[in-house]
Amino acid sequence: MSSYGRYNQRTTGLGLMLLFVVGGMGSPAFAIDVALTLEQAKQIMASARGPMEQAANNEEMFGIIKAADKNSRIGDDPATKPCGSSAILRTKTYWFEYFGREEGRRSKVAQQEVRMPETKIQEILNMPNLEMEIGLCGQEEFFAEGADVALQQGSTNVMAVDKGKPSRGRKIPGSEMDYVSRFSARFAYQDFDPQAMTNIVVFFPDGKLVTIEADFSKIK
């Protein structure tokens, strides 16, 4: 499957939780940018493509990708806390950087310029929702079934406009009973304050809650 096909697949089935915003509130210096132009999108892709094209080998490219995911994550770092709670925030900027890196990688493999079609760029520009992939830890394979997610900003609670089915738990290597499950959710940009401190709350049928604190003003 091509990377562009994987994009369509990932956007229809990711994890659970998320949050963000931008509406008619202007464009704060560090807030999520939802009003990008086509030229700005191409500039973001070019800046992400360059390091991949300059990478000396696959190991360097993997390091670039790993660092990018880390910059997009809130909550616990799975590398240091495997049984933690975290979320990867997939904004429009995230996707343009992702595909810029993919262009660089594929160009090196093909030894010729590979570029994403403008129609695909426009699809991302038109995205109305923020996506988030959440990773949670439990003590059995299906611990996440029935879980739901909400965003809390002060006294305001917002539910996702779309939510993916939690994945079957994957046992953490070296652990006797810890499993990681992933969820996806989408929240309409127009529903949130892009600068507010936020609690992403996952709640389970048995009453258990998991909260991830996030400062969305620091995310592009």
C-alpha positions as CSV (number, residue, x, y, z in Angstrom):
1,M,0.0,0.0,0.0
2,S,1.3,3.5,-0.8
3,S,2.0,6.1,1.9
4,Y,-0.9,8.1,0.5
5,G,-3.1,5.1,0.8
6,R,-1.9,4.5,4.4
7,Y,-2.8,8.1,5.1
8,N,-6.4,7.5,4.1
9,Q,-6.4,4.3,6.2
10,R,-5.0,5.9,9.3
11,T,-7.4,8.8,9.2
12,T,-10.4,6.4,9.3
13,G,-9.1,4.2,12.2
14,L,-6.8,5.6,14.8
15,G,-7.0,5.6,18.6
16,L,-9.3,7.4,21.1
17,M,-8.9,10.9,22.7
18,L,-7.9,14.2,21.5
19,L,-8.3,17.9,21.6
20,F,-7.6,21.2,20.1
21,V,-9.0,24.1,18.4
22,V,-9.1,27.0,16.2
23,G,-12.0,28.9,15.2
24,G,-12.6,32.5,14.4
25,M,-10.1,33.4,17.1
26,G,-7.3,34.5,14.9
27,S,-3.9,32.8,14.8
28,P,-2.0,32.9,18.1
29,A,1.8,32.6,17.8
30,F,1.9,29.0,19.1
31,A,-1.7,27.8,18.6
32,I,-2.7,25.1,16.2
33,D,-2.8,26.5,12.7
34,V,-5.9,25.6,10.8
35,A,-6.0,28.4,8.2
36,L,-3.0,27.4,6.2
37,T,-2.7,28.4,2.5
38,L,-1.5,26.1,-0.3
39,E,1.8,27.9,-0.4
40,Q,2.3,27.6,3.4
41,A,1.5,23.9,3.1
42,K,4.2,23.4,0.4
43,Q,6.7,25.3,2.5
44,I,6.1,23.0,5.5
45,M,6.5,20.0,3.4
46,A,9.7,21.3,1.9
47,S,11.2,22.0,5.3
48,A,10.4,18.4,6.4
49,R,11.5,16.9,3.1
50,G,15.0,18.4,3.2
51,P,16.4,16.5,6.2
52,M,15.2,13.2,4.8
53,E,16.9,13.9,1.4
54,Q,20.1,14.8,3.2
55,A,20.1,11.7,5.5
56,A,23.0,9.4,4.8
57,N,21.2,6.2,5.5
58,N,18.0,4.5,6.7
59,E,19.1,4.8,10.3
60,E,19.3,8.6,10.1
61,M,15.9,8.7,8.4
62,F,14.4,6.6,11.2
63,G,15.9,8.9,13.7
64,I,14.3,11.9,12.0
65,I,10.9,10.2,12.0
66,K,11.2,9.1,15.6
67,A,12.1,12.6,16.7
68,A,9.1,14.1,14.8
69,D,6.6,11.7,16.6
70,K,8.1,12.6,19.9
71,N,7.5,16.3,19.2
72,S,3.9,15.5,18.4
73,R,3.3,13.5,21.6
74,I,1.8,14.6,24.9
75,G,1.7,12.6,28.1
76,D,4.2,9.8,28.9
77,D,7.0,8.8,26.6
78,P,6.6,5.1,25.7
79,A,10.4,4.8,25.5
80,T,10.8,5.5,29.2
81,K,7.4,4.6,30.5
82,P,5.9,1.7,28.4
83,C,2.8,1.4,30.6
84,G,1.9,5.0,30.5
85,S,-0.7,7.2,28.8
86,S,0.1,9.3,25.8
87,A,-1.4,10.9,22.7
88,I,0.0,11.8,19.3
89,L,-1.7,15.0,18.0
90,R,-2.2,15.0,14.2
91,T,-2.9,18.5,13.1
92,K,-2.7,19.8,9.6
93,T,0.9,20.8,10.1
94,Y,1.6,17.3,11.4
95,W,0.3,15.8,8.2
96,F,2.2,18.2,5.9
97,E,5.4,17.4,7.8
98,Y,4.7,13.7,7.6
99,F,4.2,13.7,3.9
100,G,7.1,16.0,3.4
101,R,9.3,13.4,5.1
102,E,7.7,10.7,3.0
103,E,8.5,12.6,-0.2
104,G,12.1,12.8,0.8
105,R,12.3,9.1,1.7
106,R,10.6,8.0,-1.5
107,S,12.7,10.4,-3.6
108,K,15.9,8.8,-2.3
109,V,14.6,5.3,-3.0
110,A,13.5,6.2,-6.5
111,Q,16.5,8.4,-7.2
112,Q,14.1,11.0,-8.7
113,E,11.8,13.6,-7.4
114,V,8.6,12.3,-5.8
115,R,5.9,14.8,-4.9
116,M,2.4,14.6,-3.4
117,P,-0.4,15.6,-5.7
118,E,-1.9,19.0,-5.1
119,T,-5.3,17.4,-4.7
120,K,-4.1,15.5,-1.7
121,I,-2.6,18.7,-0.2
122,Q,-5.9,20.4,-0.7
123,E,-7.7,17.5,1.1
124,I,-5.6,18.1,4.2
125,L,-6.1,21.9,4.0
126,N,-9.8,21.2,4.1
127,M,-9.8,18.9,7.1
128,P,-12.3,20.2,9.6
129,N,-11.2,18.0,12.5
130,L,-8.1,17.5,14.7
131,E,-7.1,13.9,15.0
132,M,-5.4,12.2,17.9
133,E,-4.1,8.7,18.6
134,I,-4.0,7.7,22.2
135,G,-2.0,4.9,23.8
136,L,-3.3,3.5,27.1
137,C,-2.1,0.6,29.3
138,G,-4.2,-2.1,31.0
139,Q,-4.0,-5.5,32.4
140,E,-5.7,-7.6,29.8
141,E,-6.1,-7.7,26.0
142,F,-9.5,-6.1,25.8
143,F,-9.3,-3.6,28.7
144,A,-10.1,-0.7,26.4
145,E,-13.4,-2.0,25.0
146,G,-16.3,0.4,25.7
147,A,-14.0,3.3,26.5
148,D,-15.0,6.9,25.6
149,V,-13.2,10.2,25.5
150,A,-13.9,13.8,26.3
151,L,-12.0,17.1,26.3
152,Q,-12.2,19.2,29.4
153,Q,-11.5,22.9,29.2
154,G,-12.6,24.6,32.4
155,S,-16.3,23.9,32.8
156,T,-16.6,22.9,29.1
157,N,-16.7,19.2,28.2
158,V,-16.5,18.3,24.5
159,M,-17.1,14.8,23.0
160,A,-15.5,13.6,19.8
161,V,-17.3,13.9,16.5
162,D,-15.8,10.6,15.4
163,K,-14.2,7.8,17.4
164,G,-12.3,4.7,16.3
165,K,-12.6,1.2,17.9
166,P,-9.9,0.5,20.5
167,S,-7.3,-2.0,19.3
168,R,-6.8,-5.3,20.9
169,G,-4.2,-4.9,23.6
170,R,-0.6,-5.7,22.8
171,K,1.5,-7.2,25.6
172,I,4.5,-5.0,26.5
173,P,7.7,-7.0,26.0
174,G,9.1,-8.2,29.4
175,S,5.9,-7.6,31.2
176,E,3.7,-10.3,32.7
177,M,0.4,-8.6,32.5
178,D,0.6,-5.1,30.9
179,Y,-1.0,-4.5,27.6
180,V,-1.1,-1.4,25.4
181,S,-4.2,-0.5,23.4
182,R,-4.6,2.4,20.9
183,F,-7.6,4.6,20.2
184,S,-8.4,7.4,17.8
185,A,-10.8,10.3,17.9
186,R,-11.5,13.5,16.0
187,F,-12.7,16.8,17.4
188,A,-14.0,19.7,15.3
189,Y,-11.6,22.6,15.2
190,Q,-14.4,25.0,15.6
191,D,-15.4,23.5,19.0
192,F,-12.2,24.3,20.9
193,D,-9.9,26.9,22.3
194,P,-6.5,26.3,20.7
195,Q,-4.7,28.0,23.6
196,A,-6.4,26.5,26.6
197,M,-4.9,24.1,29.1
198,T,-6.9,20.9,28.5
199,N,-7.5,17.6,30.2
200,I,-8.1,14.7,27.7
201,V,-10.2,12.3,29.7
202,V,-10.7,8.7,28.8
203,F,-13.5,7.0,30.8
204,F,-14.3,3.3,31.0
205,P,-17.5,1.4,31.6
206,D,-16.3,0.4,35.1
207,G,-15.9,4.0,36.1
208,K,-12.1,4.2,35.7
209,L,-10.7,7.5,34.3
210,V,-7.4,8.3,32.7
211,T,-6.5,11.9,32.3
212,I,-3.7,13.4,30.1
213,E,-2.9,17.1,30.6
214,A,-2.1,19.1,27.5
215,D,-1.1,22.7,26.7
216,F,-2.4,23.0,23.1
217,S,-1.0,26.5,22.7
218,K,2.4,24.9,22.1
219,I,1.2,22.7,19.2
220,K,1.2,23.8,15.6
